[in-house]
C-alpha cells in the first residue's frame, strides 16, 4: 500500500515539474516583444552629436552669416578686419570665399575705399566665373565703385554686363545712362535715356536728362521740347525751369520763359536763381517796376 502511495506522489511531482518547464520555455510561434530602445541608431550612441546640426550653418556658412549680420549693423571696420584675416584660407569652399570677397567689397565701399572694393569684387567675380555662377550683383557693385572714382569706361563696361544679363533692369540702365552723361558721351547717354522714357514717360528727371544730352549735341530745339516735357512732369524743379526758360529766352519766346519761371516760383518761392531769372526777363521786356521788385526778392532770398 505504501509502495503504491509513494508511486502516486512521484507521478504528481513529475507533472508539476513538467508544467513548470512548459511555462518557462519559449513559444516558437510567438514573436518576441522588444523592450524600450534608444530611438537613435547604435552608431550615434557611441559618438557625441551636436543636436543643432540640422539648424546651424556649416563651417563655411557660419562665419559668412555672422559677417553679413555685422555688415547690416554697420560694423564695416570689423567686417574688413575679420575678412582680411581669413580670406586667403585655403580650406574655404569657393562659394564661401566668393561671399567673403563680396562682403569685403561692400564694406570697403561703405568706408569710401573704392579702390580696395574693386580689388575684392574683382576677386569675387573671378571665383564666380570659374564656378559658372552669375556675376550680375558683383558687376553692379563694380560699376558703382568705378563711377565713384570717375573711371567712366570701366563703370560703363560693368553696367553693360548687368544689362546684358538683365535687359529690363531700369536701375542698371539709369546708372549706365548717368555714367555716359557724366563722361559727356552724349550720343550714348541719349540712347539710354530715350529707352528709359519709353519705359516710363512720367519720369520728369529722365526727360530733363534727355534734354541735356540734346544740348550737348547742339540740338537745341529738340532739347527745348524735352525740357518742356520735364517741366510739365516736375514743375517744382528749379533746375528744369531754369534750363527751359533759358532755351525759350534764346529762341525769343520771353512770355513762355516768364510763364515757366512763374510756375516754378509757386513751388520754390525762396529760390534766388528763379527771382533773378524773373527779374532779367522783366527787364528785357522793359517792365522796370516788376524787374525792380524781382531784383529785390533776389537779394532778399540770398
C-alpha positions in Angstrom: 0.0 0.0 0.0 2.8 2.3 0.9 4.6 1.5 -2.3 1.5 2.5 -4.3 1.2 5.7 -2.3 4.9 6.6 -2.9 4.4 5.9 -6.7 1.4 8.3 -6.9 3.4 11.1 -5.2 6.3 10.6 -7.6 3.9 10.9 -10.6 2.4 14.1 -9.2 5.8 15.7 -8.7 6.9 14.9 -12.2 3.7 16.5 -13.5 4.4 19.7 -11.6 8.0 19.8 -12.8 6.8 19.3 -16.4 4.2 22.1 -16.1 6.9 24.5 -14.8 9.2 23.6 -17.7 6.5 24.2 -20.3 5.6 27.5 -18.7 9.1 28.8 -18.8 10.1 27.5 -22.3 9.8 30.0 -25.2 6.9 29.7 -27.6 8.4 29.4 -31.2 5.1 30.7 -32.7 5.1 34.0 -30.7 7.2 37.0 -31.8 9.3 38.3 -29.0 8.3 41.8 -27.8 11.2 44.2 -27.9 11.9 46.2 -24.8 12.5 50.0 -24.7 15.4 51.1 -27.0 17.1 54.4 -27.8 15.5 56.0 -30.9 18.9 56.8 -32.3 20.9 54.3 -34.3 23.6 52.4 -32.3 26.3 54.3 -34.3 25.2 57.6 -32.8 25.1 56.5 -29.3 28.9 56.0 -29.1 29.7 59.3 -30.8 28.8 62.8 -29.4 26.4 64.6 -31.7 25.5 68.3 -31.9 21.8 68.2 -31.8 21.6 71.6 -33.6 23.5 70.3 -36.7 20.4 70.5 -38.9 19.6 74.0 -37.9 23.0 75.6 -37.8 25.1 76.6 -40.8 28.1 74.6 -41.9 31.7 75.6 -41.1 32.0 77.9 -44.1 28.5 79.3 -44.0 28.5 80.2 -40.3 31.2 82.9 -40.4 29.7 84.3 -43.6 26.4 84.7 -42.0 27.9 86.3 -38.9 29.8 88.8 -41.1 26.7 89.6 -43.0 24.9 90.4 -39.7 27.9 92.6 -38.7 27.7 94.4 -42.1 24.0 95.0 -41.7 24.7 96.6 -38.3 27.2 98.9 -39.9 30.3 97.4 -38.3 32.3 97.9 -41.6 35.7 98.2 -40.0 35.2 95.0 -38.1 34.0 93.2 -41.2 37.0 94.3 -43.2 39.4 93.3 -40.4 37.9 89.8 -39.9 37.6 89.0 -43.6 41.2 90.1 -44.4 42.4 87.8 -41.6 41.0 84.8 -43.2 40.2 85.5 -46.9 43.3 83.5 -48.0 42.2 80.5 -46.0 42.7 77.5 -48.5 40.1 75.5 -46.5 37.3 77.8 -47.6 34.8 76.4 -50.1 34.8 78.5 -53.3 31.2 79.8 -52.7 32.2 80.9 -49.2 35.3 82.6 -50.5 33.2 84.4 -53.1 30.8 85.6 -50.5 33.6 86.8 -48.2 35.1 88.9 -51.1 31.7 90.4 -52.0 31.2 91.3 -48.3 34.7 92.8 -48.2 34.0 94.8 -51.3 30.7 96.1 -49.9 32.3 97.0 -46.6 35.1 98.8 -48.3 32.5 100.7 -50.4 30.7 101.8 -47.3 34.1 103.1 -45.9 34.6 105.0 -49.1 37.6 102.9 -50.1 36.6 102.2 -53.7 39.9 101.0 -55.0 40.1 98.3 -52.3 36.4 97.5 -53.0 37.2 97.0 -56.7 40.1 94.6 -55.8 37.8 92.5 -53.6 34.9 92.5 -56.1 37.2 91.5 -59.0 38.4 88.5 -57.0 34.8 87.5 -56.2 34.0 87.9 -59.9 36.9 85.6 -60.9 35.7 82.9 -58.5 32.1 83.2 -59.7 33.1 82.9 -63.3 35.3 79.9 -62.6 32.4 78.2 -61.0 29.9 79.2 -63.7 27.9 81.4 -61.3 26.1 84.6 -62.1 28.0 87.8 -61.7 25.2 90.4 -62.1 25.3 91.7 -58.5 29.1 91.8 -58.5 29.1 93.8 -61.7 26.6 96.2 -60.4 28.8 96.9 -57.3 31.8 97.2 -59.5 30.1 99.8 -61.6 29.2 101.8 -58.6 32.8 101.9 -57.3 34.3 102.6 -60.7 31.9 105.5 -61.1 32.8 106.8 -57.6 36.4 107.0 -58.9 35.4 108.7 -62.2 36.5 105.6 -64.1 33.8 106.0 -66.7 34.9 103.3 -69.2 35.2 100.7 -66.5 31.9 101.7 -64.9 30.2 101.6 -68.3 31.5 98.1 -69.0 30.3 96.9 -65.7 26.8 98.2 -66.1 26.7 97.0 -69.7 27.4 93.5 -68.4 24.5 93.8 -66.0 22.2 94.9 -68.8 23.5 92.0 -71.0 22.2 89.6 -68.3 19.1 91.7 -67.4 17.9 93.9 -70.3 14.9 95.1 -68.4 16.8 96.3 -65.3 15.9 100.0 -65.2 18.2 100.8 -62.3 21.2 99.5 -64.2 20.1 101.3 -67.4 19.8 104.6 -65.5 23.2 104.0 -63.9 24.7 103.4 -67.4 23.0 106.5 -68.8 24.3 108.6 -65.9 27.9 107.3 -66.5 27.7 108.2 -70.2 26.2 111.6 -69.3 28.9 112.4 -66.8 31.6 111.2 -69.3 29.9 113.6 -71.8 29.3 110.7 -74.2 26.1 112.4 -75.3 25.0 110.1 -78.0 25.3 107.0 -75.9 23.7 108.8 -72.9 20.8 109.9 -75.1 20.2 106.4 -76.4 19.9 105.1 -72.8 17.6 107.9 -71.6 15.4 107.5 -74.7 14.9 103.9 -73.7 14.1 104.9 -70.2 11.4 107.5 -71.1 9.9 104.9 -73.5 9.6 102.6 -70.5 8.2 105.3 -68.2 7.2 108.6 -69.8 6.1 110.0 -66.4 9.6 110.5 -65.2 10.5 114.1 -65.4 14.1 113.7 -64.4 14.7 111.4 -67.3 13.1 113.9 -69.8 15.4 116.6 -68.4 18.5 114.4 -68.8 17.4 113.7 -72.4 17.1 117.4 -73.0 20.6 117.9 -71.5 22.0 115.2 -73.9 20.5 117.0 -76.8 22.0 120.3 -75.7 25.4 118.5 -75.6 24.8 117.5 -79.2 23.8 121.1 -80.1 20.2 120.1 -80.9 18.6 122.9 -79.1 15.1 122.7 -80.4 14.8 119.0 -79.5 16.3 119.9 -76.1 13.6 122.6 -75.6 10.9 120.0 -76.3 12.3 117.6 -73.9 12.8 120.1 -71.1 9.2 121.2 -71.8 8.0 117.6 -71.1 10.2 117.5 -68.0 8.7 120.8 -66.7 5.1 119.5 -67.1 6.0 116.5 -65.0 8.2 118.2 -62.4 7.1 121.9 -62.3 8.7 122.3 -58.9 12.2 121.7 -60.2 14.2 124.9 -60.3 16.9 123.3 -62.5 14.4 122.3 -65.1 12.7 125.7 -65.1 16.0 127.5 -65.4 17.1 125.3 -68.4 13.7 125.6 -70.2 13.4 129.3 -69.6 16.9 129.9 -70.9 16.0 127.9 -74.1 12.8 129.9 -74.5 14.7 133.1 -74.0 17.3 132.2 -76.5 14.6 131.5 -79.0 13.0 134.9 -78.3 10.0 133.4 -76.5 10.1 135.7 -73.5 6.5 135.2 -72.4 6.9 131.4 -72.5 10.1 131.8 -70.4 8.3 134.0 -67.9 5.4 131.5 -67.5 7.8 128.7 -66.8 9.6 130.7 -64.1 6.3 131.9 -62.6 5.0 128.4 -62.4 8.0 127.1 -60.5 8.1 130.1 -58.2 4.8 128.9 -56.8 6.6 125.8 -55.6 10.0 127.4 -54.9 9.3 130.9 -53.7 12.6 131.3 -51.9 14.9 130.4 -54.7 17.1 133.4 -55.6 18.0 131.9 -59.0 14.4 131.9 -60.1 13.9 135.5 -58.9 17.0 136.6 -60.8 15.7 135.0 -64.0 12.3 136.6 -63.4 13.9 140.0 -62.9 16.1 139.7 -66.1 13.0 138.7 -68.2 11.1 141.7 -66.9 14.0 144.0 -67.5 14.3 142.7 -71.1 10.6 143.4 -71.6 11.3 146.9 -70.2 8.9 146.3 -67.3 11.2 148.1 -64.8 8.9 148.1 -61.8 8.4 144.4 -62.0 12.1 143.9 -62.6 13.0 146.1 -59.6 10.7 144.1 -57.3 12.1 140.8 -58.6 15.7 142.0 -58.1 14.8 143.0 -54.5 13.4 139.5 -53.9 16.6 138.1 -55.4 18.7 139.9 -52.8 16.2 139.0 -50.0 16.4 135.3 -50.8 20.2 135.1 -50.9 
